[in-house]
Amino acid sequence: MAQFDVYTNPSESSAYGIPYVVVMQSDLLDALATRLTMPLATIEFADKAPDKLCPIVKVNGQHLRALAHYTAPLPTRSLGRIIGNAAAHASELIAAMDVVVSGV
C-alpha cells in the first residue's frame, strides 16, 4: 500500500457520501497493521467545507472533497482493492493535514 493510494471506503454506513479513502501514511511505516486514511467525500456531501481544510481532488475523473478533519487509522486488512491514486494532489492533502495539526 503506497501513500496516496485510494481505496473504496470499507464502512458501509458512511460509503454513500464518502465512497473512498486515501492513504496518508508514509510508506516507511508499512510494517504497521493500520493505515492513516483521509475520507474522500462526494462534492454534494461536503459542499460547504473550507477549501484549505477540505481540498478538492480528482480521482479517476471524479471530483471529491478530502475531509482532513476526519483522518483516522483503519486496519490494513479492511482496505480492499486499490481503485486509484491521489499523488497528483499530495501538496494539497498534506497542507490540509497541516491545517488540522497547526490550525494554519
N, C-alpha and C positions, 0 to 999 in steps of 0.2 A: 504494500500500500504506500503510494507516494503522496507527499504533501501536495495538496490542491486537487487530488483525485475526488471525483464526485460520485456519490452512491445514492441509490433510492433510499428514502427515509424508512428506517426499519420500524418506526412507530406507526401502527395502523391508525391510531386515534388522531394523529396530527397530520397524516400524509396528504389529506385533501388540500389544505392550504400551504403545506410545507412538503413538497414532493421529494426534495433532495437534501443531502447534507454534503458539505465539503470538508475534507480532512485538513486541519490547520497545523497539526503536529509535525514537527521536524522528522525527516526520515532517519535521523540519528537515534531516535527513540523507538525504532521498530520492534525491539525485544519486549516492549510493554504489551500487556494484554488489552489495552484500551487505546482509542484514538480520540484526540481532542477534535471535535467537529463543530462546524457552524451551520445552522439550518439555512436552507435556501428556499425562500417563500415566493409564491406567485405574486406578481405586482398588485393584483387586486386584493390579496390577503393583507398586504403591508403597504398600502398606497400612501399613507401619511407619515411613514418613518423618515427620520432625518438622514440625508444622504451620507454624511460623514460616518455615522454610526452604522448605517444600513445601505451600503453601496449597491448599485445595480450591476449585476454580472450577467454575461451571456454564456450559456452552456447549451451546446447542440442546437443553436439557433433560437433558444428560448431565453427571454429576459426574466431574470429572477432577482429578488432582493435578499442580500445576505444579512442575516439577523445576528450581528456580533454580540449583542447583549444576551442572547440565548445560547452562546457557545458552551458546550458541555462534553464530557467524555462519554463515549459509547464503547461497549465491548467490541473488540475487533471481529469476533465471530458473528456479531449481529449485522455487520455490513455485508451485503451480498455482492452482486456483480458490479464492477465499475461501469458507469454509464457516460463518463466524460471527464474533463479536466478543466480547472479554472485557473491554471497557472498564468494565463494572459492577464488576469486580474489580481495577481499576487500583491502588488503595491497597495491597491485599494483595500484588499482583505486584511492585510497586516496593519494598515492605517486605522481601519475600523477597530481592530483589537487594541490598538494604542488608545483610542477614544475610551474604550471600556476600562482599561487599566489606569490611564492617566487623566482622563477627562478632557483631553486636548485633541 
